[in-house]
Amino acid sequence: HNLFWPIPNSAITANNQGQLRQNYGYDGYSDAIPMWTNWEDAVADEQ
């Protein structure tokens, strides 16, 4: 089974204001972007 299906480009480009925390060394890394430590914080950030 393939659990990691490709994400459609339209879904990626539709969320052009979203910020994800990248690991140090990766393009887009910024220490100013908060990292979620639990599921509840991640969901609350969407609202």
C-alpha positions as CSV (number, residue, x, y, z in Angstrom):
1,H,0.0,0.0,0.0
2,N,1.1,3.5,-0.7
3,L,0.2,5.7,2.2
4,F,1.9,8.8,0.8
5,W,-0.1,9.8,-2.2
6,P,1.1,12.9,-4.0
7,I,-0.6,16.1,-3.0
8,P,-2.3,17.8,-6.0
9,N,-0.5,21.0,-7.0
10,S,-3.9,22.9,-6.8
11,A,-4.1,22.1,-3.1
12,I,-0.6,23.3,-2.5
13,T,-1.0,26.6,-4.4
14,A,-4.4,27.3,-2.9
15,N,-2.7,27.6,0.5
16,N,-0.2,30.3,-0.4
17,Q,-0.5,32.2,3.0
18,G,0.1,29.1,5.1
19,Q,3.4,28.8,7.0
20,L,5.0,25.6,8.0
21,R,8.0,25.3,10.1
22,Q,10.9,23.9,8.2
23,N,14.0,22.2,9.7
24,Y,17.2,24.2,9.9
25,G,19.0,24.0,6.6
26,Y,15.9,23.7,4.4
27,D,14.6,26.4,2.1
28,G,12.0,28.5,4.0
29,Y,13.5,27.9,7.5
30,S,12.7,30.6,10.0
31,D,13.0,30.4,13.7
32,A,10.1,32.9,14.0
33,I,7.5,30.4,12.8
34,P,6.1,28.6,15.8
35,M,6.3,24.8,16.0
36,W,3.2,23.0,17.2
37,T,3.8,20.6,20.0
38,N,0.4,19.0,20.1
39,W,-2.6,18.4,17.8
40,E,-4.9,20.8,19.6
41,D,-2.5,23.8,18.9
42,A,-2.3,22.8,15.2
43,V,-6.1,22.7,14.9
44,A,-6.5,26.0,16.8
45,D,-4.0,27.7,14.5
46,E,-6.3,26.9,11.5
47,Q,-9.2,28.8,12.8
